[in-house]
Structures are given as structure tokens and as C-alpha cells.
Amino acid sequence: MTLHTDYALRMLIYMATQPDDLCTVNDVAEAYQLPRNHLLKVAQTLRDLGFVETTRGRAGSVRLVKPPGEIVLGALVRATEEEFSLAECMQAQGRPCAISPACQLKGMLHEALAAFLAVLDKYTLADIASDLDILGPFLGINVKATPEKG
């Protein structure tokens, strides 16, 4: 995976832990200690793909468009990755390989990639951002106390 996809996942995880609150790119950058400029590009990509909506300006923010349970990780990875080239011979601009006509590796790599994405298709953003008690402290998010049931 590229850093762009990695950062997209992190940004969505952060937003999923705060479904009722707006957040900023700065909030995400500080929580993960990531470069703000990179995250601005990621936020734009996520907006263009329909995963988030953004507001501009001084009080600019970003928030999820769908509930975390409706954001399938495999779909997100497919949308944010530009090219799934596991080997140079699979790249659009890759050099030709001398054994290409007889090579079995390319098919195996396609199969491995399909399996990787199939696993991600089984999970949603909610699956990785469901336990705020655990994630919150790592992200600098104050966990709001929930009233005791009794």
C-alpha cells in the first residue's frame, strides 16, 4: 500500500472515533504526528471519492459522509491506490520481462492481491474504530464517560 492509502485509513479511523464531532486535518496530523500537507491531499482525495465532506476556511473541517459501518475497507483501498503493481512486469510502464511468456509468478501475484483485497472486503471502518476506550488515548481523544446503566 502507498502512504497515501495508509494516511487515508488513519484519517478515517480518527474521524470514526468522533462521529458526533467535526475534526480538522490539523487534529489528525497532531494525533498521528503526520505531515499536515500530505493529509490535506488525502482529505481532498477522500472528498473527491465521496468518503468525506469538507468545509474550507479558517474553521474548516472534515467529517465522514457515511457511518463507519458502511465504509468497506477493500473499497477504500481500491479507490485510493493508483496501481496495484506487485512486480515491475505488472506495471503499465514496466520494462518487459524476458520470461514473461512462460512466467507463473504474475498469476500468483494477481491471486495474492485478490486474496488481500478479499480479506479487506470483509471489514468496515467500524471494525477498526469501534473501541474508543482503547484508541482514544493513543489519538489524544478525550473519552467521554458514558452513564452507568443500572
ZISUL-V14599 format. One record per pair of residues at least 24 apart in sequence whose ideal C-beta (glycine too) atoms are under 8 Angstrom apart, sorted by the first residue. I is the first residue (numbers start at 1). J is the second residue. D is the distance in Angstrom with one decimal. If there is no record, write none. Layout:
I;J;D  I;J;D
This chain:
1;77;6.8  1;81;6.7  2;80;7.7  2;81;6.3  2;82;7.4  3;38;7.2  4;38;7.8  4;41;7.3  4;42;6.2  4;45;7.0  4;80;6.1  5;76;7.8  5;77;5.8  5;80;4.3  5;81;5.5  7;34;6.3  7;38;6.1  7;39;6.1  7;42;4.6  8;42;5.1  8;45;6.7  8;46;5.9  8;51;7.9  8;76;6.7  8;80;4.9  9;73;7.5  9;76;7.0  9;77;8.0  10;34;7.2  11;39;6.4  11;42;5.7  11;43;6.7  11;46;6.7  11;52;8.0  11;62;7.6  12;46;7.2  12;51;6.7  12;52;7.7  12;64;7.1  12;68;7.8  12;71;6.7  12;76;7.1  12;125;5.5  12;129;7.7  13;125;7.0  13;128;6.0  13;129;4.8  13;135;7.3  14;139;6.0  15;52;7.0  15;62;6.8  15;63;6.3  15;64;5.1  16;64;6.6  16;68;4.1  16;125;5.1  16;126;6.9  16;128;7.9  16;129;3.6  17;129;5.3  17;132;5.3  17;135;5.4  17;136;6.4  17;139;6.4  17;141;5.8  18;141;6.5  19;64;7.1  19;67;7.5  19;68;7.2  22;61;3.8  22;62;7.5  22;63;5.4  23;61;6.3  23;62;6.2  23;63;7.1  24;60;6.4  24;61;5.5  24;62;6.9  25;60;7.8  25;62;6.5  30;140;6.9  31;139;4.3  31;140;5.3  31;141;7.5  32;139;7.5  45;80;6.3  46;80;8.0  49;79;5.0  49;80;7.2  51;76;6.8  51;79;7.9  64;125;8.0  67;126;7.3  68;124;6.3  68;125;3.9  68;126;3.9  68;129;5.7  68;130;7.9  69;124;5.1  69;125;7.4  69;126;4.1  70;124;6.9  71;124;5.7  71;125;4.1  71;126;7.8  72;120;7.7  72;121;6.0  72;123;7.4  72;124;5.6  73;120;4.3  73;121;7.4  73;123;4.9  73;124;6.6  73;125;6.9  73;127;7.8  73;128;7.6  74;117;4.9  74;118;7.3  74;119;7.8  74;120;3.7  74;121;3.5  74;122;7.9  74;123;7.9  75;121;7.5  76;125;7.7  77;117;6.8  77;120;5.7  78;117;6.7  84;113;5.5  86;112;7.1  86;113;6.1
